[in-house]
Amino acid sequence: MSESIELDLSLLTTPDQVASAARDLLLPGVRDLVGRIPPPLHTPCAYYFGWADEAGRDVAYRGPGFRAVALVLLCAGVEGGSWRAARPVATACALIHAYAFISDDVIDQDAARRGRASVWKAFGTATAVLAADALLMTALAELAEHASPAGAEVRRILFGAMYGAFRAQALEVRHQRQDDVPLQQALEVVDGKSSHWVAACCEAGALQGEVRPERVELMRDLGWHLGRVMQLRDDVLDVFGPVAGDREPRRDDLRARKRTSVVCAALESGHPARNELAAYYRRPRPPRQDELGHIAGLVDRCGGRDWAERQIAHHLERARACVRRAVQDRRLADLMCAYADQFADQPVGDGTTPPPHTSHQTAPGP
């Protein structure tokens, strides 16, 4: 399909179709940008995005679904704006997401992502750090080269959110050396790494779509609430596992004794079991694998999961209210609310996805 032809937004009726259309629109641009990264860093970047193996050979696509990045496109279209006009910004945001996930895996020493070895595990720590840096610089160059009436403001918003994410990551590392982390400090990390960044993506998309200022602000608020939903859901899933299915919980954060929001809420509960939970977080020796289920049970008994579920429901409702106020087209508002609902049910920031369409001739999208 010609790049000048807009796809038809009316063909989108389900959240999965939105995600599929966004992926089909973004993936060629992501491949192009990653293609500009020279060897030896090109291969680990292509490996992260799921179209290459450790040796750089083509494999069946098993990369991210771009569900969070698709919010850039959705927010660009709330007043009939062009998804294609917002594509360069969304593509750059996809690379920044990749930078963040690769870096997080290095810092946290997480050995797997999307069911296979993480980049540092497959290529080594030094290469992973350099590959993440290459993705970030490529994204920044794309944003700098992108010309639009809102270009300077978009860059200011995204760069500010990135600095906030760097600060939040540093706070999270510092929290690992503290005996006590107040819940409010844990939420500063949530907001810096997720809420403010997703808010910036939504605001940037709305600016690219030339949305009216009052609705731009509502899209920013939408992103902030969904960012909280995303991170809180991931914190819950790490301890307690998926909402559906029989797969074992990761419990990587629990094993590493990270002071996530769910844990900090449990520690501040006043429940008698919080003393045993606090002792686990203070002791020097690592946990046994068979001990983690008991620790997760303590978090649950102390109310950590209930607190998180209430917070998720609250922020999801606030996100839906932002959509209802900003989007006059009832069908589009319903679709965006349904898309937002997914963020409460599953980890969507870097989830795997089925192979993309091989042809864009019939792919729906705006």
Backbone torsions as a table, in degrees:
resi	resn	phi	psi	omega
1	MET	NA	139.0	-179.1
2	SER	-60.7	142.4	179.0
3	GLU	-63.9	-21.6	-176.8
4	SER	-83.5	-9.9	-176.8
5	ILE	-93.8	128.1	177.6
6	GLU	-82.7	138.9	174.1
7	LEU	-76.6	162.6	-169.4
8	ASP	-94.9	110.9	-179.7
9	LEU	-60.7	-29.1	-177.3
10	SER	-66.4	-16.8	178.8
11	LEU	-75.8	-15.0	-179.0
12	LEU	-85.6	122.1	-178.6
13	THR	-126.2	-13.2	-178.5
14	THR	-133.8	156.7	176.3
15	PRO	-57.4	-37.8	179.3
16	ASP	-63.5	-35.3	177.0
17	GLN	-68.5	-36.5	175.3
18	VAL	-61.1	-48.1	-178.8
19	ALA	-62.4	-41.2	-179.9
20	SER	-65.6	-44.5	179.5
21	ALA	-64.0	-41.5	178.9
22	ALA	-64.2	-43.9	179.1
23	ARG	-61.8	-44.6	179.9
24	ASP	-62.7	-34.3	-179.6
25	LEU	-75.8	-35.4	-173.2
26	LEU	-88.3	-34.1	-170.6
27	LEU	-59.4	-41.6	177.6
28	PRO	-60.0	-39.6	178.4
29	GLY	-67.9	-38.2	176.7
30	VAL	-63.3	-43.9	177.4
31	ARG	-60.1	-40.6	-179.8
32	ASP	-63.5	-45.8	-178.8
33	LEU	-66.2	-43.7	178.1
34	VAL	-63.4	-32.2	177.8
35	GLY	-63.5	-20.0	178.1
36	ARG	-80.6	-13.0	180.0
37	ILE	-82.6	121.1	-174.2
38	PRO	-77.1	160.5	173.0
39	PRO	-65.2	153.9	4.6
40	PRO	-87.8	6.4	-176.1
41	LEU	-84.8	-16.4	179.8
42	HIS	-60.4	-43.7	-174.3
43	THR	-62.3	-49.5	178.8
44	PRO	-63.3	-29.2	177.0
45	CYS	-69.8	-44.9	177.2
46	ALA	-64.1	-36.3	177.2
47	TYR	-61.6	-45.9	179.1
48	TYR	-58.2	-44.2	-176.3
49	PHE	-77.5	-5.1	164.6
50	GLY	91.9	14.4	176.7
51	TRP	-113.1	7.8	177.9
52	ALA	-143.1	154.6	174.7
53	ASP	-94.7	-171.4	-176.1
54	GLU	-62.1	-25.9	179.4
55	ALA	-92.1	1.9	-180.0
56	GLY	86.8	5.2	179.7
57	ARG	-78.0	144.6	178.9
58	ASP	-62.9	138.8	176.0
59	VAL	-135.2	165.0	175.1
60	ALA	-59.9	134.4	-172.7
61	TYR	-58.6	128.9	176.6
62	ARG	-142.4	39.5	-176.3
63	GLY	-92.6	-170.9	-178.1
64	PRO	-66.9	154.9	-178.5
65	GLY	-88.7	-4.6	178.9
66	PHE	59.7	26.8	-177.0
67	ARG	-66.0	-39.3	178.5
68	ALA	-72.6	-42.1	-179.9
69	VAL	-64.3	-27.9	178.5
70	ALA	-59.8	-20.1	177.2
71	LEU	-62.0	-30.0	175.3
72	VAL	-57.9	-45.7	-178.0
73	LEU	-70.1	-44.5	-179.8
74	LEU	-59.7	-42.7	-179.0
75	CYS	-70.4	-28.2	175.5
76	ALA	-67.2	-25.2	-174.0
77	GLY	-98.8	8.6	-172.9
78	VAL	-68.4	-22.7	175.3
79	GLU	-119.8	30.1	178.6
80	GLY	86.1	11.3	179.1
81	GLY	-68.3	164.9	-173.4
82	SER	-85.4	127.8	170.1
83	TRP	-64.4	-40.1	-177.3
84	ARG	-63.7	-35.6	178.0
85	ALA	-65.4	-30.8	180.0
86	ALA	-88.3	-6.0	-174.4
87	ARG	-59.2	-43.9	-179.9
88	PRO	-58.7	-38.4	178.5
89	VAL	-68.4	-44.2	179.4
90	ALA	-63.5	-38.7	178.6
91	THR	-64.4	-43.3	176.6
92	ALA	-61.5	-40.5	178.3
93	CYS	-63.4	-34.4	177.3
94	ALA	-62.6	-39.2	178.1
95	LEU	-70.1	-36.4	177.6
96	ILE	-66.5	-39.2	173.9
97	HIS	-57.7	-45.5	-179.3
98	ALA	-61.6	-44.6	175.7
99	TYR	-53.4	-46.7	-176.4
100	ALA	-65.3	-42.3	-177.9
101	PHE	-69.4	-41.4	178.2
102	ILE	-62.8	-43.5	179.5
103	SER	-64.8	-42.6	178.3
104	ASP	-59.6	-41.9	180.0
105	ASP	-63.3	-37.0	177.0
106	VAL	-65.5	-49.8	-177.2
107	ILE	-62.7	-43.1	-177.6
108	ASP	-85.1	-9.4	-176.5
109	GLN	58.5	36.2	174.8
110	ASP	-76.6	124.4	-170.9
111	ALA	-86.4	-13.5	-175.4
112	ALA	-136.2	148.9	173.0
113	ARG	-148.0	132.2	-178.4
114	ARG	52.2	38.9	172.3
115	GLY	80.7	9.7	173.9
116	ARG	-144.7	174.5	-175.1
117	ALA	-57.7	136.4	175.2
118	SER	-67.6	168.2	-172.9
119	VAL	-61.4	-42.8	-178.7
120	TRP	-67.3	-33.2	179.6
121	LYS	-70.1	-36.0	-177.8
122	ALA	-80.6	-33.3	-171.5
123	PHE	-121.2	-6.9	-177.0
124	GLY	99.3	154.0	-175.3
125	THR	-63.7	-46.8	-176.8
126	ALA	-60.4	-45.7	-179.9
127	THR	-64.5	-38.5	179.4
128	ALA	-63.6	-43.2	178.7
129	VAL	-61.7	-44.9	-179.1
130	LEU	-68.2	-37.8	177.7
131	ALA	-64.6	-42.4	177.6
132	ALA	-61.2	-43.6	178.0
133	ASP	-61.9	-39.5	179.3
134	ALA	-63.8	-40.2	177.4
135	LEU	-63.9	-42.8	179.9
136	LEU	-63.1	-46.3	-178.9
137	MET	-65.6	-35.9	177.3
138	THR	-65.3	-40.1	177.6
139	ALA	-64.7	-43.7	180.0
140	LEU	-64.3	-38.1	177.4
141	ALA	-64.7	-39.5	178.2
142	GLU	-63.5	-42.0	178.0
143	LEU	-65.8	-37.9	-179.6
144	ALA	-67.9	-33.6	-177.9
145	GLU	-83.4	-17.8	-174.8
146	HIS	-75.3	119.2	-179.1
147	ALA	-100.0	124.0	173.8
148	SER	-159.7	160.9	178.2
149	PRO	-56.2	-31.3	-177.8
150	ALA	-97.6	7.0	-171.3
151	GLY	-55.4	-47.7	-177.6
152	ALA	-64.8	-41.3	179.7
153	GLU	-68.3	-38.2	176.9
154	VAL	-60.4	-45.7	179.4
155	ARG	-62.9	-42.4	179.6
156	ARG	-59.5	-43.9	-178.1
157	ILE	-66.1	-47.9	-177.2
158	LEU	-69.1	-40.6	-180.0
159	PHE	-65.2	-39.5	177.4
160	GLY	-61.9	-40.7	178.3
161	ALA	-66.9	-34.9	178.7
162	MET	-65.8	-43.6	176.5
163	TYR	-59.6	-40.0	176.8
164	GLY	-61.6	-37.9	178.5
165	ALA	-67.8	-38.3	176.9
166	PHE	-61.2	-44.2	179.1
167	ARG	-61.3	-43.3	-179.0
168	ALA	-63.9	-38.5	178.1
169	GLN	-64.0	-40.6	178.1
170	ALA	-65.1	-39.5	176.6
171	LEU	-61.7	-41.9	-179.4
172	GLU	-62.4	-41.1	177.5
173	VAL	-64.3	-41.6	179.0
174	ARG	-63.9	-36.9	179.9
175	HIS	-61.1	-27.1	179.5
176	GLN	-65.6	-19.8	-179.3
177	ARG	-99.7	2.0	-179.4
178	GLN	-100.3	143.6	175.8
179	ASP	-74.0	-36.9	-177.6
180	ASP	-128.9	129.6	177.6
181	VAL	-124.4	111.7	177.8
182	PRO	-60.5	149.8	179.0
183	LEU	-55.7	-39.0	-178.7
184	GLN	-60.9	-36.3	177.2
185	GLN	-70.0	-37.4	176.2
186	ALA	-62.4	-37.3	178.7
187	LEU	-71.5	-26.2	172.5
188	GLU	-61.5	-39.0	177.2
189	VAL	-66.7	-45.5	177.3
190	VAL	-54.7	-46.7	-176.0
191	ASP	-70.9	-40.3	-179.8
192	GLY	-67.3	-41.6	-176.7
193	LYS	-82.6	-25.1	-171.6
194	SER	-129.5	-60.2	-171.3
195	SER	-58.4	-52.5	-176.0
196	HIS	-70.3	-32.7	179.3
197	TRP	-69.3	-46.4	179.2
198	VAL	-65.7	-36.2	175.5
199	ALA	-59.6	-42.9	-180.0
200	ALA	-65.1	-39.3	177.9
201	CYS	-61.7	-44.9	-179.9
202	CYS	-65.9	-41.4	178.9
203	GLU	-64.5	-42.9	179.1
204	ALA	-61.8	-42.4	178.5
205	GLY	-62.5	-43.2	179.6
206	ALA	-63.3	-39.1	177.5
207	LEU	-64.9	-40.2	177.6
208	GLN	-64.1	-31.6	178.7
209	GLY	-84.7	4.7	179.2
210	GLU	56.2	42.0	177.8
211	VAL	-75.2	147.8	180.0
212	ARG	-62.6	147.6	-171.0
213	PRO	-52.9	-42.9	-177.9
214	GLU	-65.2	-30.0	178.3
215	ARG	-82.7	-28.0	172.0
216	VAL	-58.6	-44.3	179.8
217	GLU	-63.4	-38.7	177.4
218	LEU	-66.0	-36.9	176.9
219	MET	-66.9	-37.0	175.2
220	ARG	-62.3	-44.7	178.1
221	ASP	-62.2	-39.9	175.5
222	LEU	-54.7	-49.1	-178.9
223	GLY	-63.3	-39.0	-179.2
224	TRP	-62.4	-46.1	-179.6
225	HIS	-66.9	-40.0	178.8
226	LEU	-68.7	-32.6	175.6
227	GLY	-61.9	-40.9	175.4
228	ARG	-64.3	-43.8	178.7
229	VAL	-57.9	-46.2	-178.1
230	MET	-59.0	-49.9	-174.4
231	GLN	-71.9	-39.6	177.7
232	LEU	-63.1	-40.0	177.8
233	ARG	-63.2	-42.7	178.5
234	ASP	-63.3	-38.3	177.9
235	ASP	-63.3	-39.5	177.9
236	VAL	-66.7	-45.4	-176.3
237	LEU	-64.5	-33.8	179.6
238	ASP	-61.4	-37.5	-176.6
239	VAL	-86.4	-42.2	-167.9
240	PHE	-112.7	-9.1	177.1
241	GLY	90.2	176.7	-176.3
242	PRO	-61.9	156.7	176.0
243	VAL	-65.5	-36.0	-180.0
244	ALA	-129.8	154.2	177.7
245	GLY	99.3	168.9	-174.7
246	ASP	-107.5	6.6	-178.7
247	ARG	-64.2	141.5	-179.5
248	GLU	-67.4	144.3	174.3
249	PRO	-60.8	149.7	178.6
250	ARG	-67.7	-52.6	-178.4
251	ARG	57.4	26.1	176.2
252	ASP	-63.7	-44.5	179.4
253	ASP	-65.8	-38.6	179.2
254	LEU	-65.8	-41.8	179.4
255	ARG	-63.8	-40.4	-179.3
256	ALA	-81.4	-2.1	-179.2
257	ARG	57.2	43.7	173.6
258	LYS	-75.0	139.4	-180.0
259	ARG	-85.4	74.2	178.8
260	THR	-76.5	170.2	-177.5
261	SER	-59.3	-41.2	-177.9
262	VAL	-62.8	-43.0	-179.9
263	VAL	-68.0	-44.1	-179.1
264	CYS	-63.7	-36.7	176.0
265	ALA	-63.5	-40.5	178.6
266	ALA	-65.2	-40.9	-177.7
267	LEU	-68.5	-23.9	179.4
268	GLU	-94.7	8.2	-171.5
269	SER	-74.9	-27.3	-173.3
270	GLY	82.8	-0.5	177.9
271	HIS	-67.3	143.8	-179.3
272	PRO	-55.7	-31.5	-178.2
273	ALA	-72.3	-9.8	-178.1
274	ARG	-66.8	-23.9	179.4
275	ASN	-67.0	-42.2	177.0
276	GLU	-66.2	-39.2	178.3
277	LEU	-64.5	-43.0	178.8
278	ALA	-63.0	-37.9	178.9
279	ALA	-63.7	-38.6	176.8
280	TYR	-60.1	-41.6	-177.2
281	TYR	-75.4	-14.7	179.4
282	ARG	-95.9	-22.4	-171.3
283	ARG	-75.4	152.4	-175.3
284	PRO	-82.0	-31.3	-173.2
285	ARG	-77.5	147.1	179.7
286	PRO	-71.1	157.2	-178.6
287	PRO	-78.6	154.6	168.7
288	ARG	-78.2	153.2	-179.2
289	GLN	-59.8	-39.7	-177.9
290	ASP	-75.1	-5.5	-179.6
291	GLU	-89.0	-21.6	-172.2
292	LEU	-65.7	-34.3	178.0
293	GLY	-62.0	-38.7	177.8
294	HIS	-65.9	-41.9	179.6
295	ILE	-64.6	-41.0	176.3
296	ALA	-60.3	-37.9	177.4
297	GLY	-63.3	-35.8	177.1
298	LEU	-64.8	-42.8	177.7
299	VAL	-58.8	-41.0	-179.7
300	ASP	-67.1	-47.3	-179.0
301	ARG	-62.4	-32.1	179.6
302	CYS	-82.7	4.0	172.8
303	GLY	89.0	10.1	-178.1
304	GLY	-62.7	-44.5	-179.1
305	ARG	-67.8	-43.8	179.9
306	ASP	-60.6	-41.7	178.2
307	TRP	-60.2	-47.0	-177.3
308	ALA	-64.3	-41.2	-179.4
309	GLU	-64.6	-37.4	176.6
310	ARG	-65.7	-41.0	178.5
311	GLN	-64.7	-42.6	179.3
312	ILE	-60.9	-46.4	179.9
313	ALA	-62.5	-40.7	-180.0
314	HIS	-63.3	-49.4	-176.1
315	HIS	-71.4	-31.3	175.5
316	LEU	-65.8	-41.4	178.4
317	GLU	-63.9	-39.3	177.6
318	ARG	-65.8	-38.0	177.8
319	ALA	-63.1	-44.7	179.5
320	ARG	-63.1	-36.6	178.4
321	ALA	-64.5	-37.2	176.6
322	CYS	-61.3	-43.4	178.5
323	VAL	-61.6	-47.3	-177.2
324	ARG	-60.9	-35.6	179.8
325	ARG	-76.1	-30.9	-172.0
326	ALA	-92.4	-30.7	-169.2
327	VAL	-107.3	113.2	-177.7
328	GLN	-79.4	-30.4	178.3
329	ASP	-69.7	110.7	-174.0
330	ARG	-60.8	-41.0	-179.4
331	ARG	-63.7	-43.9	179.3
332	LEU	-66.6	-39.6	178.0
333	ALA	-61.5	-43.2	178.1
334	ASP	-61.4	-41.1	-179.0
335	LEU	-66.2	-42.9	179.7
336	MET	-67.1	-36.8	176.2
337	CYS	-65.0	-42.0	178.0
338	ALA	-64.2	-37.6	177.3
339	TYR	-64.6	-42.7	178.5
340	ALA	-62.5	-36.7	-178.5
341	ASP	-57.3	-32.4	-178.9
342	GLN	-60.2	-31.0	-176.2
343	PHE	-66.9	-20.5	178.5
344	ALA	-86.9	-12.2	-171.7
345	ASP	-108.0	-15.6	-173.3
346	GLN	-158.8	158.1	173.2
347	PRO	-73.0	118.0	-174.1
348	VAL	-114.1	-10.9	-174.1
349	GLY	-64.1	-33.2	-177.3
350	ASP	-143.3	27.4	-177.2
351	GLY	-65.3	150.8	178.4
352	THR	-72.3	166.7	-173.7
353	THR	-145.3	153.3	174.7
354	PRO	-65.1	166.3	178.1
355	PRO	-58.5	144.8	178.2
356	PRO	-72.4	166.6	175.6
357	HIS	-61.2	144.9	175.9
358	THR	-83.2	-15.8	177.8
359	SER	-132.6	143.0	178.0
360	HIS	-98.4	9.4	-175.8
361	GLN	-65.1	-34.4	-176.8
362	THR	-117.3	5.3	-177.4
363	ALA	-67.6	128.5	179.6
364	PRO	-76.5	158.7	176.8
365	GLY	158.7	167.4	-177.9
366	PRO	-84.6	NA	NA
